[in-house]
Amino acid sequence: MIAVVDYGAGNLRSVELALERLGVPHRRAPGPGALAGAGGVILPGVGAAASAMRGLDERGLAGALRAWEGPLLGVCLGMQLLTERSYESDPDSGPGPVPCLGLIPGETRRIDVRAVGGAAPRLPHIGWNATALRPDFLFEGLGPERHFYFLHSFRVACDERLAIATTEHGEPFPAAVRSGSRVGVQFHPEKSGEAGLRVLANFCREAGLAARESR
């Protein structure tokens, strides 16, 4: 069973549809109790870090995720929430960085799109990008490079040894990170075709769940 964290926002349905296509049992987790008995947890996300962290805190999910020791996959904003802090605030969060889950050393910063010898790329970063993949169970069967679908304006800054995939938009940055059983992907695997389904299937196998389709 995969628990898909529900904190009142995020791309839950698209993640659920991808898991259904893979034949992976799953359930929504609107509170800490729904994590019990799960083989793995997916933390999806769209929107701003400050509002997402408020949603997690209000539902008691922030503490539950910090205590979770099994496989955990953060998707897009979900990956950024795994870091220690984010500089993506909102009018209600006040000045300064937003404290995040602190499960992966690092922080989330706005992508630097200053022009270097030409026009600066635009934000948000939307669309398919070539992504260099390092050897990791999450990318088994995908080779050294694939294209994935991105939608974001902020990026994770961390020790390069934690980066298991990299891409570039104005500047190079991690497209995926890993710290033990905690992994995050900046792209949306549920919107990235067969390669994205393969990433989700590999995570589910890491969580000990068999998928009907290995893509």
Residue pairs with C-beta under 8 A, 6 or more apart in sequence:
1 25
1 26
1 27
1 37
1 38
1 39
1 209
2 19
2 24
2 25
2 26
2 27
2 38
2 39
2 40
2 41
2 42
2 204
2 207
2 209
3 26
3 27
3 28
3 29
3 34
3 35
3 38
3 40
3 41
3 42
4 12
4 15
4 16
4 19
4 26
4 27
4 28
4 29
4 41
4 42
4 44
5 29
5 41
5 42
5 43
5 44
5 56
5 61
5 65
5 78
6 12
6 28
6 29
6 30
7 30
7 52
7 55
7 56
7 59
7 61
8 55
8 59
9 45
9 46
9 47
9 51
9 52
9 55
10 44
10 45
10 46
10 47
10 52
10 77
10 78
11 44
11 45
11 46
11 75
11 76
11 188
11 190
12 28
12 44
14 188
14 190
14 191
15 42
15 44
15 75
15 190
16 26
16 28
17 190
18 189
18 190
18 196
18 197
18 200
19 26
19 200
19 204
20 26
21 197
21 213
22 197
22 200
22 201
22 204
22 211
22 212
22 213
22 215
23 211
23 212
23 213
24 200
24 201
24 204
24 209
24 211
25 209
27 34
27 38
28 34
29 35
29 38
29 41
29 61
30 59
31 59
31 60
31 61
32 59
32 60
32 61
32 63
32 64
35 41
35 64
35 68
38 70
39 70
39 71
39 204
39 207
39 208
39 209
40 70
40 71
40 72
40 73
40 203
40 204
40 206
40 207
40 208
40 209
41 65
41 68
41 70
41 71
41 72
41 73
42 72
42 73
42 74
42 75
42 78
42 203
43 65
43 72
43 73
43 74
43 75
43 78
43 81
43 82
44 75
44 76
44 77
44 78
45 52
45 74
45 75
45 76
45 77
45 78
45 79
45 80
45 81
46 76
46 77
46 151
47 77
48 77
48 88
48 89
48 90
49 77
49 80
49 81
49 86
49 88
49 89
49 98
49 100
49 108
49 154
50 86
50 88
50 89
50 90
50 92
50 93
50 98
51 90
51 92
51 93
52 77
52 81
53 62
53 81
53 98
53 99
53 100
54 92
55 61
56 62
56 65
56 81
56 101
62 101
65 72
65 101
65 103
66 101
66 102
66 103
69 181
70 181
70 207
71 181
71 182
71 183
71 203
71 206
71 207
72 82
72 103
72 181
72 182
72 183
73 183
73 184
73 185
73 203
74 80
74 81
74 82
74 182
74 183
74 184
74 185
75 184
75 185
75 188
75 189
75 190
76 151
76 152
76 185
76 186
76 187
76 188
77 152
78 184
79 156
79 176
79 177
79 184
79 185
79 186
80 86
80 88
80 100
80 108
80 154
80 156
80 184
80 186
81 100
81 101
82 100
82 101
82 103
82 104
82 177
82 182
82 184
83 100
83 101
83 102
83 103
83 104
83 105
83 106
83 107
83 108
83 156
83 158
84 99
84 100
84 102
84 104
84 105
84 106
84 107
85 97
85 98
85 99
85 100
85 107
85 108
86 97
86 98
86 100
86 107
86 108
86 154
87 97
87 98
87 107
87 108
87 109
87 110
87 154
88 98
88 108
88 110
88 153
88 154
89 95
89 96
89 97
89 98
97 107
100 108
103 179
103 182
104 156
104 158
104 162
104 177
104 179
104 182
104 184
105 158
105 159
105 162
105 179
106 156
106 157
106 158
106 159
106 162
106 177
107 156
107 157
107 158
108 154
108 155
108 156
108 157
109 154
109 155
109 157
110 123
110 153
110 154
110 155
111 123
111 125
111 152
111 153
111 154
111 155
111 169
111 170
111 171
111 173
112 170
112 171
113 120
113 121
113 122
113 123
113 169
113 170
113 171
114 120
114 170
120 170
121 169
121 170
123 153
124 151
124 152
124 153
125 150
125 151
125 152
125 153
125 169
125 170
126 150
126 151
127 149
127 150
128 147
128 148
128 149
128 150
128 192
129 147
129 148
129 150
129 167
129 168
129 169
129 175
129 187
130 145
130 146
130 147
130 167
131 145
131 146
131 147
131 148
131 165
131 166
131 167
131 175
131 176
131 187
132 144
132 145
132 165
132 166
132 167
132 175
133 139
133 142
133 143
133 144
133 145
133 146
133 164
133 165
133 176
134 163
134 164
134 165
136 164
136 165
136 176
136 178
137 202
137 205
137 206
138 164
138 176
138 178
138 183
138 185
138 199
138 202
138 203
138 206
139 146
139 164
139 165
139 176
139 198
139 199
139 202
140 198
140 202
141 198
141 202
141 214
142 195
142 198
142 199
146 195
147 192
147 195
148 167
148 175
148 185
148 187
148 188
148 189
148 192
148 195
148 196
149 187
149 188
149 191
149 192
149 196
150 167
150 169
150 175
150 186
150 187
150 188
151 188
152 186
155 171
155 173
155 174
155 186
156 173
156 174
156 177
156 184
156 186
157 173
158 174
158 177
160 174
162 174
162 177
162 178
162 179
163 174
163 175
163 176
163 177
164 174
164 176
164 177
164 178
164 183
165 174
165 175
165 176
165 185
166 172
166 173
166 174
166 175
167 173
167 175
167 186
167 187
173 186
174 186
175 185
175 186
175 187
176 183
176 184
176 185
176 186
176 187
177 183
177 184
178 184
181 206
183 203
185 199
187 196
188 196
189 195
189 196
189 197
189 199
189 200
190 196
190 200
192 199
194 215
195 215
197 213
197 215
198 214
198 215
201 211
201 213
201 214
201 215
204 210
204 211
205 211
